[in-house]
Amino acid sequence: MDEQAEQPLRGLNLVCADDETTALTILAEILNSAGATVRTAKDGLQALEIIRTHPTDAVIADIQMPVMDGTALIKTLRAEGFDRPILAVTGASKHDAESILASGADHYISKPVITTELIHTLVTDLRGTK
């Protein structure tokens, strides 16, 4: 079988931020099984420190986190020139999602996260495939 089909995120470095430990663990396992190297953070500030010190191809961030929320993380990354894809994970309404996109996120994915949607979005953004 085609290795790219089995592990469509192979070779990519991702940072995932979520204050819910179980959700973060599951998300990291899903992305690891798709071939990505995943670094995790429990809040936006921790994610920012990781991104500043490690090569990062994309960021997946929950919006509601302590210390630094996802919106503040996104705005800070964009202000610092981070030009890679940022996916916001949220339980927010469509109206809130529009403000999240306006803050600099490339996409938002509603909770609960659908694995195929998440991986498809990352592959499309990072590999340029549909």
DSSP file (Angstrom, degrees, kcal/mol; ACC not computed):
  #  RESIDUE AA STRUCTURE BP1 BP2  ACC     N-H-->O    O-->H-N    N-H-->O    O-->H-N    TCO  KAPPA ALPHA  PHI   PSI    X-CA   Y-CA   Z-CA
    1    1 A M              0   0    0      0, 0.0     2,-0.2     0, 0.0     5,-0.0   0.000 360.0 360.0 360.0 150.5    0.0    0.0    0.0
    2    2 A D     >  -     0   0    0      1,-0.2     4,-2.0     2,-0.1     3,-0.3  -0.427 360.0-146.0 -64.1 123.8    1.1    3.6   -0.7
    3    3 A E  H  > S+     0   0    0      1,-0.2     4,-2.9    -2,-0.2    -1,-0.2   0.860  99.3  56.2 -61.0 -36.6    3.0    4.9    2.3
    4    4 A Q  H  4 S+     0   0    0      1,-0.2    -1,-0.2     2,-0.2     6,-0.2   0.862 107.9  48.3 -64.4 -35.4    1.6    8.4    1.7
    5    5 A A  H  4 S+     0   0    0     -3,-0.3    -1,-0.2     1,-0.2    -2,-0.2   0.877 114.8  45.1 -71.2 -37.6   -1.9    7.1    1.9
    6    6 A E  H  < S+     0   0    0     -4,-2.0    -2,-0.2     1,-0.3    -1,-0.2   0.889 131.6  20.6 -72.6 -39.7   -1.2    5.2    5.1
    7    7 A Q    ><  +     0   0    0     -4,-2.9     3,-1.9    -5,-0.2    -1,-0.3  -0.665  69.2 170.6-130.4  76.0    0.6    8.1    6.7
    8    8 A P  T 3  S+     0   0    0      0, 0.0    27,-0.2     0, 0.0    -1,-0.1   0.655  80.1  49.6 -65.4 -15.5   -0.5   11.3    4.9
    9    9 A L  T >  S+     0   0    0     25,-2.9     3,-2.1    22,-0.1    28,-0.2   0.215  78.3 146.5-106.4  14.7    1.2   13.5    7.5
   10   10 A R  T <   +     0   0    0     -3,-1.9    26,-0.2    24,-0.4     3,-0.1  -0.241  69.2  14.9 -55.6 132.3    4.5   11.7    7.5
   11   11 A G  T 3  S+     0   0    0     24,-1.1     2,-0.3     1,-0.3    -1,-0.3   0.407  96.4 124.8  86.1  -1.9    7.5   14.1    8.0
   12   12 A L    <   -     0   0    0     -3,-2.1    25,-3.1    23,-0.2     2,-0.6  -0.710  52.5-143.4 -96.2 144.0    5.4   17.0    9.3
   13   13 A N  E     -a   37   0A   0     -2,-0.3    44,-3.3    23,-0.2    45,-1.1  -0.921  25.2-178.6-106.7 117.6    5.9   18.7   12.7
   14   14 A L  E     -ab  38  58A   0     23,-3.0    25,-2.5    -2,-0.6     2,-0.5  -0.866  19.9-152.0-118.4 148.7    2.7   19.7   14.4
   15   15 A V  E     -ab  39  59A   0     43,-1.9    45,-2.9    -2,-0.3     2,-0.4  -0.989  13.8-168.3-117.7 127.7    2.0   21.6   17.7
   16   16 A C  E     -ab  40  60A   0     23,-2.5    25,-2.2    -2,-0.5     2,-0.5  -0.960   1.2-169.7-116.9 131.1   -1.3   20.8   19.4
   17   17 A A  E     +ab  41  61A   0     43,-2.6    45,-2.7    -2,-0.4     2,-0.3  -0.980  22.7 137.5-125.4 125.5   -2.6   22.9   22.3
   18   18 A D        -     0   0    0     23,-2.2    47,-0.1    -2,-0.5     6,-0.1  -0.914  43.1-145.6-162.3 135.7   -5.5   22.0   24.5
   19   19 A D  S    S+     0   0    0     45,-0.3     2,-0.9    -2,-0.3     3,-0.1   0.599  82.1  89.6 -81.7 -10.0   -6.1   22.2   28.2
   20   20 A E     >  -     0   0    0      1,-0.2     4,-2.6     2,-0.0     5,-0.2  -0.788  67.3-158.7 -89.0 107.7   -8.2   19.1   28.2
   21   21 A T  H  > S+     0   0    0     -2,-0.9     4,-2.6     1,-0.2     5,-0.2   0.875  87.8  49.2 -56.6 -44.8   -5.6   16.3   28.7
   22   22 A T  H  > S+     0   0    0      1,-0.2     4,-2.5     2,-0.2    -1,-0.2   0.937 112.9  46.8 -63.3 -46.5   -7.8   13.5   27.3
   23   23 A A  H  > S+     0   0    0      1,-0.2     4,-2.5     2,-0.2    -2,-0.2   0.902 113.5  49.5 -61.4 -41.3   -8.7   15.5   24.2
   24   24 A L  H  X S+     0   0    0     -4,-2.6     4,-2.5     2,-0.2    -1,-0.2   0.904 111.0  49.1 -65.3 -42.5   -5.0   16.4   23.7
   25   25 A T  H  X S+     0   0    0     -4,-2.6     4,-2.3    -5,-0.2    -2,-0.2   0.925 113.1  46.5 -63.3 -45.6   -3.8   12.8   24.1
   26   26 A I  H  X S+     0   0    0     -4,-2.5     4,-2.4     2,-0.2    -2,-0.2   0.927 113.0  49.5 -63.3 -45.4   -6.4   11.5   21.6
   27   27 A L  H  X S+     0   0    0     -4,-2.5     4,-2.4     1,-0.2     5,-0.2   0.922 111.5  48.9 -60.2 -45.2   -5.6   14.2   19.1
   28   28 A A  H  X S+     0   0    0     -4,-2.5     4,-2.7     1,-0.2    -1,-0.2   0.899 110.9  50.4 -62.6 -40.8   -1.8   13.6   19.4
   29   29 A E  H  X S+     0   0    0     -4,-2.3     4,-2.4     2,-0.2    -1,-0.2   0.907 110.5  49.6 -64.3 -41.5   -2.3    9.8   19.0
   30   30 A I  H  X S+     0   0    0     -4,-2.4     4,-1.0     2,-0.2    -2,-0.2   0.940 114.6  43.7 -61.4 -47.9   -4.5   10.4   15.8
   31   31 A L  H  <>S+     0   0    0     -4,-2.4     5,-2.2     1,-0.2    -2,-0.2   0.871 112.5  52.5 -69.2 -37.1   -1.9   12.7   14.3
   32   32 A N  H ><5S+     0   0    0     -4,-2.7     3,-2.0     1,-0.2    -1,-0.2   0.915 107.0  52.7 -61.7 -42.9    1.0   10.4   15.2
   33   33 A S  H 3<5S+     0   0    0     -4,-2.4    -1,-0.2     1,-0.3    -2,-0.2   0.753 104.3  57.2 -67.1 -21.7   -0.7    7.5   13.6
   34   34 A A  T 3<5S-     0   0    0     -4,-1.0   -25,-2.9    -3,-0.2   -24,-0.4   0.389 129.0 -99.0 -86.9   3.1   -1.1    9.6   10.5
   35   35 A G  T < 5S+     0   0    0     -3,-2.0   -24,-1.1     1,-0.3    -3,-0.2   0.333  78.2 133.5 103.9  -6.9    2.7   10.0   10.5
   36   36 A A      < -     0   0    0     -5,-2.2     2,-0.6   -26,-0.2    -1,-0.3  -0.389  56.4-127.3 -78.3 153.6    3.2   13.4   12.1
   37   37 A T  E     -a   13   0A   0    -25,-3.1   -23,-3.0   -28,-0.2     2,-0.5  -0.910  36.0-160.9 -92.6 124.2    5.6   14.3   14.8
   38   38 A V  E     -a   14   0A   0     -2,-0.6     2,-0.4   -25,-0.2   -23,-0.2  -0.927  18.4-170.2-119.2 128.6    3.4   16.0   17.5
   39   39 A R  E     -a   15   0A   0    -25,-2.5   -23,-2.5    -2,-0.5     2,-0.3  -0.943  20.3-149.6-109.2 137.6    4.4   18.3   20.3
   40   40 A T  E     -a   16   0A   0     -2,-0.4     2,-0.3   -25,-0.2   -23,-0.2  -0.791  14.0-172.7-114.3 152.7    1.7   19.1   22.8
   41   41 A A  E     -a   17   0A   0    -25,-2.2   -23,-2.2    -2,-0.3     3,-0.1  -0.989  22.5-147.0-140.0 146.8    1.0   22.0   25.0
   42   42 A K  S    S+     0   0    0     -2,-0.3     2,-0.3   -25,-0.2   -25,-0.1   0.532  84.6  11.0 -92.3  -7.0   -1.6   22.6   27.8
   43   43 A D  S  > S-     0   0    0     22,-0.1     4,-2.1   -25,-0.1     5,-0.2  -0.964  84.3 -95.4-158.7 172.1   -2.1   26.3   27.0
   44   44 A G  H  > S+     0   0    0     24,-2.1     4,-2.6    22,-0.7     5,-0.1   0.847 118.3  54.4 -64.6 -36.1   -1.3   28.9   24.5
   45   45 A L  H  > S+     0   0    0      2,-0.2     4,-2.1     1,-0.2    -1,-0.2   0.919 109.4  47.3 -66.0 -43.2    1.8   30.2   26.2
   46   46 A Q  H  > S+     0   0    0      2,-0.2     4,-2.0     1,-0.2    -1,-0.2   0.903 112.4  50.9 -63.2 -40.4    3.4   26.7   26.4
   47   47 A A  H  X S+     0   0    0     -4,-2.1     4,-2.8     1,-0.2     5,-0.2   0.920 107.7  53.0 -61.5 -43.8    2.5   26.3   22.7
   48   48 A L  H  X S+     0   0    0     -4,-2.6     4,-2.2     1,-0.2    -1,-0.2   0.904 107.9  50.5 -59.1 -43.3    4.1   29.6   21.8
   49   49 A E  H  X S+     0   0    0     -4,-2.1     4,-0.8     2,-0.2    -1,-0.2   0.897 112.1  47.6 -62.4 -40.8    7.4   28.5   23.6
   50   50 A I  H >X S+     0   0    0     -4,-2.0     4,-1.4     1,-0.2     3,-0.8   0.937 111.9  49.2 -64.9 -46.4    7.4   25.2   21.7
   51   51 A I  H 3< S+     0   0    0     -4,-2.8    -2,-0.2     1,-0.3    -1,-0.2   0.855 108.4  54.1 -63.7 -35.9    6.8   26.9   18.3
   52   52 A R  H 3< S+     0   0    0     -4,-2.2    -1,-0.3    -5,-0.2    -2,-0.2   0.734 118.8  34.1 -69.8 -21.4    9.5   29.5   18.9
   53   53 A T  H << S+     0   0    0     -4,-0.8    -2,-0.2    -3,-0.8    -1,-0.2   0.472 115.2  52.0-115.9  -3.6   12.1   26.7   19.6
   54   54 A H  S  < S-     0   0    0     -4,-1.4    -1,-0.1    -3,-0.2     2,-0.1  -0.989  88.7-100.2-134.9 143.2   11.1   23.9   17.2
   55   55 A P        -     0   0    0      0, 0.0     2,-0.4     0, 0.0    -3,-0.1  -0.409  45.3-169.1 -58.1 132.1   10.3   23.7   13.5
   56   56 A T        -     0   0    0     -5,-0.1   -42,-0.2     1,-0.1     3,-0.1  -0.983  25.0-177.5-134.8 123.0    6.6   23.7   13.2
   57   57 A D  S    S-     0   0    0    -44,-3.3     2,-0.3    -2,-0.4   -43,-0.2   0.757  75.6  -4.1 -87.5 -28.0    4.6   23.0   10.0
   58   58 A A  E     -b   14   0A   0    -45,-1.1   -43,-1.9    26,-0.2     2,-0.4  -0.985  59.7-138.5-162.0 157.0    1.1   23.6   11.5
   59   59 A V  E     -bc  15  86A   0     26,-2.2    28,-3.2    -2,-0.3     2,-0.5  -0.970   6.8-167.1-123.1 136.4   -0.6   24.5   14.7
   60   60 A I  E     +bc  16  87A   0    -45,-2.9   -43,-2.6    -2,-0.4     2,-0.4  -0.981  22.1 177.9-120.8 116.0   -3.8   23.0   16.0
   61   61 A A  E     -bc  17  88A   0     26,-2.7    28,-2.9    -2,-0.5   -43,-0.2  -0.967  29.7-134.4-130.7 132.7   -5.2   25.0   19.0
   62   62 A D  E     - c   0  89A   0    -45,-2.7    28,-0.2    -2,-0.4     8,-0.1  -0.500  20.6-141.0 -68.8 149.4   -8.2   24.9   21.2
   63   63 A I  S    S+     0   0    0     26,-1.6     7,-2.2     1,-0.2     2,-1.1   0.898  86.3  60.4 -83.1 -42.5   -9.7   28.4   21.6
   64   64 A Q  S    S+     0   0    0      5,-0.2   -45,-0.3     6,-0.1    -1,-0.2  -0.743  71.2 134.0 -95.3  98.6  -10.7   28.2   25.3
   65   65 A M        -     0   0    0     -2,-1.1   -22,-0.1    -3,-0.1   -23,-0.0  -0.956  51.2-110.0-137.5 155.1   -7.5   27.6   27.3
   66   66 A P  S    S+     0   0    0      0, 0.0     2,-2.8     0, 0.0   -22,-0.7  -0.238  92.8  20.0 -76.8 174.3   -6.1   29.1   30.5
   67   67 A V  S    S+     0   0    0    -24,-0.1     2,-0.4   -23,-0.1   -24,-0.1  -0.354 139.8  10.5  66.3 -66.4   -3.0   31.3   30.7
   68   68 A M  S    S-     0   0    0     -2,-2.8   -24,-2.1     4,-0.0   -23,-0.2  -0.953  84.0-142.5-139.0 119.3   -3.1   32.3   27.0
   69   69 A D     >  -     0   0    0     -2,-0.4     4,-2.2   -26,-0.1    -5,-0.2  -0.212  29.5 -99.8 -78.0 173.1   -6.2   31.3   25.0
   70   70 A G  H  > S+     0   0    0     -7,-2.2     4,-2.7     1,-0.2     5,-0.2   0.851 120.3  54.1 -62.7 -37.3   -6.2   30.1   21.4
   71   71 A T  H  > S+     0   0    0     -8,-0.5     4,-2.6     2,-0.2    -1,-0.2   0.925 110.0  46.9 -64.4 -43.9   -7.2   33.5   19.9
   72   72 A A  H  > S+     0   0    0     -9,-0.2     4,-2.4     2,-0.2    -2,-0.2   0.892 112.1  51.6 -64.1 -39.2   -4.3   35.3   21.7
   73   73 A L  H  X S+     0   0    0     -4,-2.2     4,-2.8     2,-0.2    -2,-0.2   0.942 110.9  47.6 -60.4 -48.1   -1.9   32.5   20.5
   74   74 A I  H  X S+     0   0    0     -4,-2.7     4,-2.5     1,-0.2     5,-0.2   0.933 113.0  47.6 -60.4 -47.8   -3.1   32.9   16.9
   75   75 A K  H  X S+     0   0    0     -4,-2.6     4,-2.3     1,-0.2    -1,-0.2   0.899 113.1  49.0 -61.6 -41.1   -2.7   36.7   17.0
   76   76 A T  H  X S+     0   0    0     -4,-2.4     4,-1.7     2,-0.2    -2,-0.2   0.929 111.0  49.5 -65.0 -45.7    0.7   36.5   18.6
   77   77 A L  H  <>S+     0   0    0     -4,-2.8     5,-2.7     1,-0.2     4,-0.2   0.931 113.0  46.4 -59.7 -46.2    2.0   33.9   16.0
   78   78 A R  H ><5S+     0   0    0     -4,-2.5     3,-1.4     1,-0.2    -1,-0.2   0.899 110.3  53.3 -64.6 -39.6    0.7   36.0   13.1
   79   79 A A  H 3<5S+     0   0    0     -4,-2.3    -1,-0.2     1,-0.3    -2,-0.2   0.818 108.0  52.0 -64.0 -29.7    2.2   39.2   14.6
   80   80 A E  T 3<5S-     0   0    0     -4,-1.7    -1,-0.3    -3,-0.2    -2,-0.2   0.415 125.4-103.0 -86.6   1.5    5.6   37.3   14.8
   81   81 A G  T < 5 +     0   0    0     -3,-1.4     2,-0.5     1,-0.3    -3,-0.2   0.584  61.2 161.4  92.0  10.3    5.4   36.3   11.2
   82   82 A F      < +     0   0    0     -5,-2.7    -1,-0.3    -6,-0.2    -2,-0.1  -0.533   9.1 175.6 -66.3 117.7    4.3   32.7   11.6
   83   83 A D        +     0   0    0     -2,-0.5    -1,-0.2     2,-0.1     3,-0.1   0.250  38.8 105.5-113.7  12.4    2.9   31.9    8.1
   84   84 A R  S    S-     0   0    0      1,-0.1   -26,-0.2   -28,-0.1    22,-0.1  -0.436  83.9 -73.2 -86.6 166.1    2.1   28.2    8.4
   85   85 A P        -     0   0    0      0, 0.0   -26,-2.2     0, 0.0     2,-0.4  -0.297  43.1-164.6 -63.0 140.0   -1.4   26.9    8.8
   86   86 A I  E     -c   59   0A   0    -28,-0.2    20,-2.5    18,-0.2    21,-1.4  -0.994   0.9-164.8-125.3 123.8   -3.2   27.4   12.1
   87   87 A L  E     -cd  60 107A   0    -28,-3.2   -26,-2.7    -2,-0.4     2,-0.5  -0.937   8.3-150.8-109.4 125.8   -6.4   25.3   12.8
   88   88 A A  E     -cd  61 108A   0     19,-2.7    21,-3.0    -2,-0.5     2,-0.5  -0.828   4.0-154.4 -96.5 131.2   -8.6   26.4   15.6
   89   89 A V  E     +cd  62 109A   0    -28,-2.9   -26,-1.6    -2,-0.5     2,-0.3  -0.921  30.9 155.9-105.6 125.0  -10.6   23.7   17.4
   90   90 A T  E     - d   0 110A   0     19,-2.3    21,-2.0    -2,-0.5   -28,-0.0  -0.990  53.5-150.0-151.6 153.7  -13.7   25.1   19.0
   91   91 A G        +     0   0    0     -2,-0.3    19,-0.1    19,-0.2    -1,-0.1   0.178  66.5 128.4 -99.7  12.7  -17.2   24.4   20.2
   92   92 A A        -     0   0    0      1,-0.1    -2,-0.1     2,-0.1    19,-0.1  -0.135  63.7-101.0 -71.4 162.7  -18.0   28.0   19.3
   93   93 A S     >  -     0   0    0      1,-0.1     4,-2.5    17,-0.0     5,-0.2  -0.226  39.2 -98.7 -74.0 170.2  -21.0   29.2   17.2
   94   94 A K  H  > S+     0   0    0      1,-0.2     4,-1.9     2,-0.2     5,-0.1   0.882 125.4  54.3 -59.4 -39.0  -20.6   30.2   13.5
   95   95 A H  H  > S+     0   0    0      1,-0.2     4,-1.3     2,-0.2    -1,-0.2   0.931 110.4  45.6 -61.1 -45.9  -20.5   33.8   14.6
   96   96 A D  H  > S+     0   0    0      1,-0.2     4,-2.0     2,-0.2    -2,-0.2   0.884 108.4  57.6 -63.8 -37.9  -17.6   33.1   17.0
   97   97 A A  H  X S+     0   0    0     -4,-2.5     4,-2.4     1,-0.2    -1,-0.2   0.876 101.7  55.7 -61.2 -37.8  -15.9   31.1   14.3
   98   98 A E  H  X S+     0   0    0     -4,-1.9     4,-2.0     1,-0.2    -1,-0.2   0.893 108.3  47.3 -62.5 -39.4  -15.9   34.1   12.0
   99   99 A S  H  X S+     0   0    0     -4,-1.3     4,-1.2     2,-0.2    -1,-0.2   0.845 109.3  54.7 -70.9 -31.7  -14.1   36.1   14.6
  100  100 A I  H  <>S+     0   0    0     -4,-2.0     5,-1.4     2,-0.2     3,-0.4   0.928 109.6  46.4 -64.1 -44.9  -11.6   33.3   15.1
  101  101 A L  H ><5S+     0   0    0     -4,-2.4     3,-1.4     1,-0.2    -2,-0.2   0.887 109.0  55.5 -63.5 -38.5  -10.8   33.3   11.4
  102  102 A A  H 3<5S+     0   0    0     -4,-2.0    -1,-0.2     1,-0.3    -2,-0.2   0.768  98.5  63.0 -65.6 -24.8  -10.5   37.1   11.5
  103  103 A S  T 3<5S-     0   0    0     -4,-1.2    -1,-0.3    -3,-0.4    -2,-0.2   0.624 132.2 -85.5 -76.0 -12.0   -7.9   36.7   14.2
  104  104 A G  T < 5S+     0   0    0     -3,-1.4    -3,-0.2    -4,-0.4   -18,-0.2   0.392  81.2 138.5 125.7  -2.7   -5.6   34.8   11.8
  105  105 A A      < -     0   0    0     -5,-1.4    -1,-0.3     1,-0.1   -18,-0.2  -0.453  43.6-149.2 -70.2 146.8   -6.6   31.2   11.9
  106  106 A D  S    S-     0   0    0    -20,-2.5     2,-0.3     1,-0.3   -19,-0.2   0.806  76.4  -0.4 -83.8 -32.5   -6.8   29.5    8.5
  107  107 A H  E     -d   87   0A   0    -21,-1.4   -19,-2.7    -7,-0.1     2,-0.4  -0.970  59.4-145.0-148.8 158.8   -9.6   27.1    9.5
  108  108 A Y  E     -d   88   0A   0     -2,-0.3     2,-0.5   -21,-0.2   -19,-0.2  -0.996  10.4-162.0-127.7 143.9  -11.8   26.2   12.4
  109  109 A I  E     -d   89   0A   0    -21,-3.0   -19,-2.3    -2,-0.4     2,-0.1  -0.989  19.7-128.8-123.5 127.4  -12.9   22.7   13.2
  110  110 A S  E     -d   90   0A   0     -2,-0.5     4,-0.3   -21,-0.2   -19,-0.2  -0.434  38.5 -80.2 -75.9 146.6  -15.9   22.2   15.5
  111  111 A K  S    S+     0   0    0    -21,-2.0     2,-0.1    -2,-0.1    -1,-0.1  -0.656 111.1  55.1 -81.5 146.3  -15.8   19.9   18.5
  112  112 A P  S    S-     0   0    0      0, 0.0     2,-0.2     0, 0.0    -2,-0.1   0.551  95.6-132.6 -71.4 145.3  -16.1   17.0   18.6
  113  113 A V        -     0   0    0     -2,-0.1     2,-0.7    -4,-0.1    -2,-0.1  -0.451   7.4-141.8 -70.0 131.6  -13.2   16.8   16.0
  114  114 A I     >  -     0   0    0     -4,-0.3     4,-2.3    -2,-0.2     3,-0.4  -0.871  10.9-145.6 -94.6 117.3  -13.9   14.5   13.1
  115  115 A T  H  > S+     0   0    0     -2,-0.7     4,-2.6     1,-0.3     5,-0.3   0.876  95.4  49.7 -52.8 -47.9  -10.5   12.7   12.4
  116  116 A T  H  > S+     0   0    0      1,-0.2     4,-2.5     2,-0.2    -1,-0.3   0.884 110.9  50.5 -63.9 -37.2  -10.9   12.5    8.6
  117  117 A E  H  > S+     0   0    0     -3,-0.4     4,-2.4     2,-0.2    -1,-0.2   0.923 111.8  47.9 -64.8 -44.3  -11.9   16.2    8.4
  118  118 A L  H  X S+     0   0    0     -4,-2.3     4,-2.3     2,-0.2    -2,-0.2   0.946 115.0  43.6 -62.1 -50.4   -8.8   17.2   10.5
  119  119 A I  H  X S+     0   0    0     -4,-2.6     4,-2.9     1,-0.2     5,-0.2   0.906 113.2  52.0 -65.0 -41.8   -6.4   15.1    8.5
  120  120 A H  H  X S+     0   0    0     -4,-2.5     4,-2.7    -5,-0.3    -1,-0.2   0.922 110.1  49.5 -59.7 -44.1   -7.9   16.2    5.1
  121  121 A T  H  X S+     0   0    0     -4,-2.4     4,-2.3     2,-0.2    -2,-0.2   0.923 113.4  45.9 -62.3 -44.7   -7.6   19.9    6.1
  122  122 A L  H  X S+     0   0    0     -4,-2.3     4,-3.0     2,-0.2     5,-0.4   0.925 113.6  48.2 -64.6 -44.8   -3.9   19.4    7.1
  123  123 A V  H  X>S+     0   0    0     -4,-2.9     4,-2.7     1,-0.2     6,-0.9   0.926 112.4  49.4 -61.8 -44.7   -3.0   17.4    4.0
  124  124 A T  H  X5S+     0   0    0     -4,-2.7     4,-0.9    -5,-0.2    -1,-0.2   0.926 117.6  40.1 -60.4 -46.0   -4.7   20.0    1.8
  125  125 A D  H  <5S+     0   0    0     -4,-2.3    -2,-0.2    -5,-0.2    -1,-0.2   0.888 126.4  32.5 -71.2 -39.9   -2.9   22.9    3.5
  126  126 A L  H  <5S+     0   0    0     -4,-3.0    -3,-0.2    -5,-0.2    -2,-0.2   0.745 129.8  30.5 -95.3 -25.2    0.5   21.3    3.8
  127  127 A R  H  <5S-     0   0    0     -4,-2.7    -3,-0.2    -5,-0.4    -2,-0.1   0.530  96.7-126.2-110.3 -10.6    0.8   19.0    0.8
  128  128 A G     << +     0   0    0     -4,-0.9     2,-0.3    -5,-0.6    -4,-0.2   0.775  65.5 129.5  71.0  26.0   -1.3   21.0   -1.6
  129  129 A T              0   0    0     -6,-0.9    -1,-0.3    -9,-0.1    -2,-0.2  -0.828 360.0 360.0-113.5 154.0   -3.6   18.1   -2.4
  130  130 A K              0   0    0     -2,-0.3    -6,-0.1    -3,-0.1    -1,-0.1   0.395 360.0 360.0-103.8 360.0   -7.4   17.9   -2.4
